[in-house]
Amino acid sequence: MKLASALKAPYFEQEDVFGRRVDLNDYVDKRILIAFFRHAGCPFCNIRVHNLMKVSGELKEKGLEMIFLFESKKEIILRSSFHQGIAPIPLLSDPGKKLYDLYGLESSGYKSAISHITTFVQTAYEAYKVKVPLHAMADGESIKTMPAEFLVDHDLIIKKVHYSERLRDRMDVNEIRDFANGR
């Protein structure tokens, strides 16, 4: 079931791919962007990670924390120097998609196919230009996973939910900035 704003963010506690414990309760007094991505080689997702990393320092200064989740296994994520460079942002591996299910992420072959047909080539080229990973899916990853992003405020209350309708469809960065500024 999809989540909505004004609900409490579903609790999770998990070790990230770098071996750090991530307990959502540790964020109760913070603002957070929780971003769910597809697999570690997805150009649509890695472009988004690249763009968020460009503003991560600015957002961190404003008090916004980020937590990134991928459906890929830890070993697959850690093969990539790009993903290793995401630290200090917690990067969670969820190949069983337990957290994906908890947060109501959608699996849609139709939406994924439309995105691949209409924007894959340009996205792959964009990924190549900025040197972000692009590789075929590996062990257990799904072409059907649709991304989602959640802005979570103090007391772990969801302020904004964005379930992607297409693979390039993400929350506007200015909206994330506004949230970081307390607006």
N, C-alpha and C positions, 0 to 999 in steps of 0.2 A: 504494500500500500504506500502511495506517495505521501510524503510529509508536507506540512503547510507551515506558514509563518505563525508565530505566537505559541507554537508547541515547544516543549523541551526537547533538545537534541538527544536522540537515543545514545545511551551511555556505551562507551567501549574502553577497553584497556588492552593494549597490545604492544609488543616490542616492535620497533621499526627495523628497517633493513640494516641500520647502522648499529643495532644492539641496544638502543635506548628505549626505556619504558615510556610509553605514551598513555597517560591516564586522562581521559576527558575531564575528570573532576579537577585536575590541576589547572584548567583553563576557566574555572567558574568566574573569576574576576577579570576576564579578558574578552576581547573581541577576536573572533576567529573566522577565517575562511577555510572551510573543509571542502576540498575539491576531489571528486572521484573521476579518475581517468580510465581509459581502456587499457590496452596492453603497452608494455614498455617500448615497443617499436612503432607505435601508432603516430604518424606524422601530425594528425589533427591535435592529438593530446600533447605531443612534445613541443609543438609550436606554442600551445597555450602555456605550458610550463616555462618555456623560454621567455615569453612575454611577461608572465608573472614574476619571474626571476629578475627581469630588468627593473621592476618597480618594488621588489621585495624590501630593499633597504628603506625606501621612503615609507612604505606601509608599516614596517617594523618600528620606525621612529614615531609613528603616530599611534603605536600600541597594538597594531593588528598582528596576530599570529596566524600562521598557515599550517595546515596539515594536508598532505597529499596522499592519495591512495591509488594504487594500481592493481589490476587483477592478476598481474604477472607474479610468478614465483620469485622469491628473494634472489635466488642465484641468477635469474635472467636479468633482473633489475641491476644487480651489482656488476654484471659484465660490461655495463655501459659507463664510461667515464662521465658522460653527460649527467646521468642520474646520480652518480657519486658526488657530483658537484652541487647537488641540490642542498646538501647539508649546510646549515643547521636546521633547515625545515624538516620536520619529521616526514618520512616517506614509508608508508605502510604497504605491505604486500598482502593481498587478500585473494589468493587463487580460488578458495572455496566460496568466495563472494558472500560471506556471512554479513559483513558490514554493508555491502552493496544491497543485500536484501533488507537489512535493518533500516536503511535509509531510502528504500523504495525505488532503487534504480531500475530502469526499464531495459528490457532486452527486446530489440526490434530489428529483425533482418531487413524489413522494408525500409525503415528510416536510414539504417546504415547503408543499404544498397543505393538509395537515392543520393546520399552524400558522396559515396564512392564514385558513382556515375557522373555527378555534376561538378565535384571539386577535388577529386583525389589527385589528378595530375598537377594542378596548380599548387596544391598543398604540399605534395611531395617535392616539387621544385623549390618552394619557399623553405621547406625543412632542409633541403640540400644546401641552399645558399647560406643559411645561418648555422650549418653544421650540427643539426640536431639529429638524433637517431631515426632511422627508418629501416625496419626489417620486418620480415614476415612473422606472423603469429607463431608462438611456440607453445609447447606443452600445456594444454588446457585453456589457452586464451580463446576468447570468443569474438567473432566479427560482429556480433549482434549487440554488444554492450553499448549503451548510450550514456554519455557523461552527465554529471550533475554537480552543482556547486551550491553551498549553503553558507550564508552569513549568520554567524551565531554570536549573540550579544552576551552581556553579563548574565550570570545565573543560568547560562547554557540555553537561553531562549532563542529559537530560530527567528531571525528578523526577515530574511529573504531566502527564497528557494528558487533555484533555476534548474529545471530538468531540460536538457538539450533536446530539441526537435530534430536537429541535424548535427553532424559531427563538428562543424565550425561554429555552432550556435552556443555562445558562452555569455556569462554575465559581463556587462560593460565594465571596464577597468575603472572608469570614473564613478560608477556606482559603488565599487569596492572602496575607492578613495573616500567617497562621501561617508560610507559606513565607518571607515577607519577614523574619520574626523568627528564621529559621533552624530552625524546627521541622518 
